[in-house]
Amino acid sequence: MMNPAFSTAHMRNLTPIFYTVTQKLRDAIAGVVKSGPREVVMLLWTSRAALELIGQSGLGHSFDKLTAEEDNEYTSAVKNLLPLSFQIPVARRMVPWFPLKLRRVFADIVPFQPMRKLMHIVKIMDLNARQVIQTKRDAIREGEDVIKEQIAEGKDIMSILLRANIQEKESDRFPDSQLFGLMNGLIFAAKDTTSSALARILHILAQIQDRLRQEFAATRENLAVGTENDYDTLSEMPFLDAFCRETVRLYAPVPLNLRIAAKDTTLPLSTPITGKDGREIHEVHIPAGTTMFGGLLIASTSVTIWGPDALEFKPERWLSPLPERIATTTTRLPSVYSNTMTFWGGGSACLSFRFSQLELKVALSVLLPSFRFSSSDEQVCWRQSGLQFPSVEGTTSLELPLIVEALSHKG
């Protein structure tokens, strides 16, 4: 039911929406640096833009006008969800064993401030999900004219899902609770991963950006005034594509993935290991219920697979066919994107890999011709807590300070 929403054809429909949001981001940053180059906390802006991107393209709903350096109640709730969840590790392990009603009672009576704050965030997100889905249902009921008046004109992922759900037999339809969960899951998954990837790209751009800017300039020579590169043009820009592939290979926003074996199975090993008895082991038995951690980043940065420069950022590696060693080795990985495991693989693969890459390419095509990004005096490090996020060395806060300078030839 979800596959059509992430098809190449649908990505073409979403491209103008991505441009609308990213142009608002550009204008907001331009307002901040209009008096000259200055340090800007870019993680704040990538986080807000990421939420608005998934809001408009995923839900047909605007959460943030991107007009000032301030949060509204919903954006603040989404931003604080992940940090708060990591403050209650014991509760996170216990909660799945309790029925839903008991979980709420437990959360209400526990005198633990992070738990209370988390419950408040969940209530805000649940209320918003109900309102958004009801608005979309009303629009679908009233017909195409009303749908076309909405943000995304009914081309957003949730509208597609709701229409498909209505057409299913009643016994096969998603219940409301699952629709609310899908919506909140979509926001939670897309917002933080996109924010992390955008922040990482801007951090990289502080060291390398001229070649990309030249490629954008070359494509803009044939554009009519006031228009932007379409989906197909963005897809055919070789260095832009190489830059994005290398970013998600070397800096996967989600470095680990957790899975639980649904049944007894065997896990084949890429390289046999020697057991204590001296015999070679080619596979490992995995009992049902075993928790497994998939090292996505390890697979994408393996020196055995990618060679001695595996840990170097080299977009140029994608400008020619990959060495036969890489192609041969990675065929054994259930990858859905670019010989890497960044978007997982198999039946549990992330469907939104095209969506994610388009977001990054549109953001680069709008921001890079408009600004020059440089490192600030602050030393930035990247922390891992389920996701990778930037932080200033010596602090616990998540932020990415960069020097941003407006360019006179805005695209």
C-alpha atoms as one frame of an Amber mdcrd trajectory, in Angstrom:
protein
   0.000   0.000   0.000   2.920   2.364   0.711   5.040   1.551  -2.362   3.328
   3.944  -4.856   4.000   6.878  -2.500   7.760   6.358  -2.872   7.919   5.566
  -6.586  10.045   7.567  -9.034   6.887   8.921 -10.663   5.648  10.259  -7.341
   9.047  11.806  -6.546   8.541  13.990  -9.629   5.278  15.231  -8.089   6.953
  16.019  -4.774   9.903  17.961  -6.234   8.054  21.345  -6.365   7.047  20.891
  -2.700  10.656  20.301  -1.686  11.639  23.474  -3.520   8.912  25.502  -1.788
  10.116  24.482   1.678  13.825  24.815   0.909  13.329  28.270  -0.619  11.634
  29.353   2.617  14.660  28.017   4.486  16.971  29.968   2.169  14.999  33.171
   2.721  15.019  32.696   6.503  18.799  32.201   6.582  19.262  35.150   4.227
  17.430  37.314   6.748  19.808  36.201   9.494  22.980  37.005   7.494  21.741
  40.074   5.568  24.171  42.407   7.381  27.194  40.216   6.582  28.779  36.836
   7.377  27.915  35.548  10.830  27.834  32.380  12.883  24.532  30.542  12.539
  23.442  27.452  14.507  22.511  25.453  11.416  21.211  22.379  13.264  18.258
  24.475  14.435  17.412  25.311  10.825  17.989  21.813   9.413  15.741  20.392
  12.135  12.938  22.834  11.410  13.278  22.413   7.652  13.257  18.616   7.966
   9.979  18.720   9.891   8.401  21.043   7.326   9.635  18.877   4.436   7.987
  15.752   5.823   4.995  17.820   6.952   4.163  19.157   3.497   5.268  16.215
   1.336   4.356  13.429   3.748   1.209  14.800   5.352   0.101  17.754   3.232
   0.339  19.880   6.379   2.511  22.841   7.371   4.053  22.759  10.842   6.484
  25.661  10.582   6.521  28.813   8.450  10.327  29.003   8.771  10.165  32.736
   9.342  11.878  33.248  12.703  14.262  31.523  15.117  11.494  30.162  17.324
   9.592  26.909  17.836   5.858  26.329  18.125   4.401  23.764  20.532   4.408
  20.915  18.016   7.901  21.506  16.596   9.236  21.780  20.142   7.539  18.487
  21.066   8.976  16.611  18.078  12.440  18.074  18.693  12.477  16.898  22.327
  10.982  13.434  21.776  14.221  11.585  21.024  16.413  13.215  23.736  13.750
  12.562  26.380  13.284   8.939  25.341  16.971   8.303  26.002  16.570   9.644
  29.546  14.263   6.751  30.496  16.143   3.610  29.371  14.629   1.374  32.079
  11.060   2.424  31.284  11.671   1.910  27.557  12.599  -1.711  28.220   9.670
  -2.351  30.583   6.821  -0.573  28.783   6.352  -3.040  25.859   5.465  -5.782
  28.365   2.456  -3.840  29.711  -0.987  -3.418  28.053  -1.578   0.067  26.612
  -3.951   1.188  29.384  -1.529   0.104  32.091   1.288   1.975  30.367  -0.664
   5.223  30.642  -1.512   4.590  34.299   2.133   3.761  34.997   3.325   6.948
  33.255   0.803   9.108  35.151   1.735   7.860  38.628   5.521   7.711  38.283
   6.984  10.896  39.861   9.727  11.208  37.247   9.891  14.496  35.367  11.285
  13.182  32.046   8.452  10.624  31.929   5.848  13.346  32.555   7.367  15.532
  29.831   7.416  12.590  27.431   3.744  11.876  28.067   2.938  15.527  27.355
   4.824  15.289  24.059   2.974  12.090  23.102  -0.388  13.781  23.799   0.545
  16.764  21.617   1.626  14.504  18.753  -1.444  12.270  19.064  -3.850  15.228
  19.044  -2.111  16.703  16.009  -2.212  13.366  14.158  -5.949  13.056  14.765
  -6.570  16.583  13.493  -4.460  16.149  10.349  -5.996  12.804   9.404  -9.553
  14.018  10.029  -8.937  17.093   7.862  -7.664  14.879   5.050 -10.618  12.515
   5.355 -13.023  15.457   5.137 -11.251  16.725   2.022 -11.375  13.288   0.347
 -15.071  13.041   1.165 -15.784  16.459  -0.358 -13.997  15.692  -3.616 -11.087
  16.683  -5.846 -11.800  20.424  -5.837 -11.313  20.584  -2.063  -8.272  18.280
  -2.187  -6.541  20.565  -4.715  -6.931  23.512  -2.316  -4.808  21.747   0.293
  -1.036  21.838   0.690   0.475  19.315  -1.782  -2.909  19.107  -3.560  -3.487
  15.573  -2.301  -0.124  14.301  -3.596   1.321  13.860  -0.103   2.064  10.379
   1.214  -0.721  10.353   3.824  -3.396  11.363   1.300  -2.281   8.550  -1.013
  -2.376   6.103   1.903  -5.834   7.238   3.060  -7.314   6.926  -0.431  -5.777
   3.463  -0.830  -7.067   2.479   2.622 -10.616   3.517   1.726 -10.518   1.324
  -1.392  -9.504  -1.775   0.587 -12.030  -4.264   1.918 -13.124  -3.221   5.398
 -11.380  -6.232   6.954  -8.071  -5.218   5.304  -8.137  -1.521   6.190  -5.724
   0.057   8.646  -7.551   0.967  11.894  -7.291   4.564  13.105  -4.769   3.641
  15.787  -2.440   2.269  13.102  -2.922   5.336  10.894  -2.021   7.618  13.806
   1.000   5.461  14.501   2.057   5.543  10.841   1.813   9.311  10.743   3.796
   9.865  13.932   6.292   7.202  12.887   6.718   8.885   9.502   7.423  12.224
  11.164   9.739  10.756  13.776  11.748   8.674  11.288  12.006  11.258   8.516
  12.532  14.388  10.573  15.571  13.340  12.597  17.325  11.380   9.841  16.852
  14.231   7.341  17.984  16.809   9.877  21.104  14.755  10.619  21.901  14.222
   6.924  21.388  17.904   6.062  23.561  18.972   8.989  26.284  16.545   7.940
  26.214  17.871   4.359  26.513  21.479   5.536  29.417  20.496   7.784  31.136
  18.845   4.812  30.405  21.872   2.612  32.426  24.003   5.013  35.459  22.174
   3.577  34.361  21.386  -0.017  31.734  23.227  -2.033  33.109  24.973  -5.144
  32.821  21.995  -7.496  29.171  21.459  -6.591  28.427  25.164  -6.976  29.968
  25.098 -10.471  27.793  22.147 -11.469  24.658  23.960 -10.312  25.724  27.105
 -12.180  26.133  25.109 -15.395  22.623  23.635 -15.194  21.059  27.022 -14.405
  22.322  28.577 -17.626  19.470  26.920 -19.545  16.739  27.569 -16.955  14.028
  30.139 -17.468  13.926  32.941 -14.907  12.124  31.857 -11.724  12.322  28.125
 -12.456  14.325  25.369 -10.800  15.934  22.102 -11.876  13.348  19.331 -12.092
  13.634  15.810 -10.708  15.265  14.360 -13.800  17.862  17.141 -14.087  18.835
  16.734 -10.430  19.117  12.967 -10.934  21.455  13.423 -13.915  23.953  15.770
 -12.238  26.977  13.479 -11.780  28.903  15.209  -9.007  25.751  16.047  -7.027
  24.734  12.390  -7.174  28.246  11.264  -6.211  28.355  13.746  -3.328  25.048
  12.478  -1.890  25.980   8.813  -2.335  29.294   9.313  -0.571  27.656  11.267
   2.266  25.157   8.543   3.124  27.799   5.830   2.658  30.365   7.303   5.017
  28.012   9.153   7.367  24.848   7.066   7.666  22.460   9.021   9.963  21.423
   5.717  11.595  24.616   3.676  12.148  22.904   0.680  13.816  19.611  -1.100
  13.303  17.925  -3.495  15.700  15.910  -6.519  14.659  14.359  -9.451  16.558
  14.287 -12.881  14.922  10.658 -13.868  14.322  11.590 -17.538  13.916  14.608
 -19.835  14.109  16.988 -19.105  11.257  20.635 -19.247  10.219  22.864 -16.254
   9.526  25.477 -16.817   6.797  28.906 -15.292   7.444  30.663 -13.270   4.725
  33.964 -14.757   5.883  34.207 -18.058   7.753  35.540 -18.024  11.309  37.405
 -20.771  13.161  35.725 -22.304  16.184  37.422 -23.501  19.360  37.515 -27.005
  17.954  39.434 -25.802  14.896  36.562 -26.263  12.454  35.496 -23.496  10.088
  32.100 -21.931  10.793  30.216 -20.569   7.761  26.892 -19.722   9.415  25.436
 -19.061  12.855  22.181 -20.444  14.250  19.820 -17.669  15.451  16.966 -18.814
  17.757  13.577 -17.069  17.555  13.379 -14.030  19.797  17.083 -13.185  19.520
  17.835  -9.456  19.362  20.274  -8.650  16.576  22.149  -5.417  15.899  22.862
  -4.650  12.255  26.021  -2.582  11.806  24.882  -0.511   8.832  27.802   1.892
   9.029  30.276  -0.970   9.444  29.093  -2.588   6.204  29.303   0.711   4.336
  32.809   1.573   5.567  34.443  -1.859   5.581  38.042  -1.713   4.374  37.649
  -5.301   3.172  34.833  -4.208   0.852  35.717  -0.619  -0.032  39.495  -0.731
   0.111  42.110   1.267   2.053  40.318   4.596   1.413  37.022   3.326   2.881
  37.064   5.931   5.684  37.869   8.853   3.370  35.223  11.172   1.932  35.757
  10.740  -1.817  32.735  11.534  -4.002  34.935  10.837  -7.018  34.684   7.090
  -6.332  31.133   7.200  -7.735  32.039   8.985 -10.987  33.273   5.774 -12.605
  32.157   2.136 -12.290  32.920   0.687  -8.887  35.865  -1.750  -8.770  34.838
  -5.335  -9.437  35.862  -6.232  -5.877  33.185  -3.908  -4.447  30.490  -4.942
  -6.892  31.166  -8.637  -6.280  31.314  -8.357  -2.488  28.281  -6.098  -2.068
  26.052  -8.304  -4.192  25.841 -10.476  -1.091  24.405  -7.545   0.880  20.612
  -7.055   0.664  21.159  -3.402  -0.236  18.443  -1.264  -1.867  20.652   1.762
  -2.531  24.114   2.205  -3.981  25.844  -0.943  -2.665  25.484   0.322   0.911
  23.362  -0.687   3.901  22.427   2.880   4.877  18.764   2.229   4.040  18.857
  -1.374   5.313  17.681  -4.086   2.917  15.393  -6.981   2.185  11.761  -6.879
   3.264  12.564  -4.393   6.044  14.340  -1.900   3.774  13.561   1.790   4.107
  11.135   2.640   1.303  12.025   6.323   1.399  15.571   6.203   0.014  14.536
   8.082  -3.166  12.609  10.557  -1.023  15.649  11.141   1.194  18.063  11.636
  -1.706  15.712  14.067  -3.437  15.429  16.142  -0.267  19.207  16.440  -0.035
  19.651  17.293  -3.717  16.968  19.982  -3.685  18.387  21.493  -0.494  21.859
  21.652  -2.033  20.548  23.128  -5.295  18.844  25.972  -3.395  21.313  26.684
  -0.573  24.664  26.324  -2.305  24.148  28.989  -4.997  22.895  31.341  -2.254
  25.448  30.937   0.563  29.036  30.082   1.332  29.465  27.879   4.412  32.664
  27.956   6.484  33.790  26.389   9.746  33.473  28.511  12.877  36.009  28.698
  15.698  34.038  26.024  17.575  35.259  22.433  17.310  32.375  20.253  16.110
  32.182  16.549  16.953  29.506  14.016  16.035  27.710  12.045  18.732  25.878
   8.749  18.336  22.711   8.002  20.286  20.701   5.930  17.858  21.220   8.764
  15.377  24.301  10.817  14.584  24.091  14.496  15.541  26.648  17.309  15.762
  27.740  18.874  19.025  30.316  21.439  20.096  33.341  19.811  21.699  33.215
  20.061  25.492  29.435  20.552  25.667  26.435  18.219  25.826  24.148  20.324
  23.624  23.383  19.368  20.028  24.318  22.154  17.625  26.219  22.930  14.431
  27.664  26.464  14.382  28.850  27.516  10.905  29.857  30.832   9.388  27.306
  31.637   6.690  27.876  34.267   4.018  25.253  35.352   1.485  26.405  35.275
  -2.143  25.446  38.117  -4.446  24.303  35.804  -7.286  21.365  34.041  -5.634
  19.990  31.171  -7.743
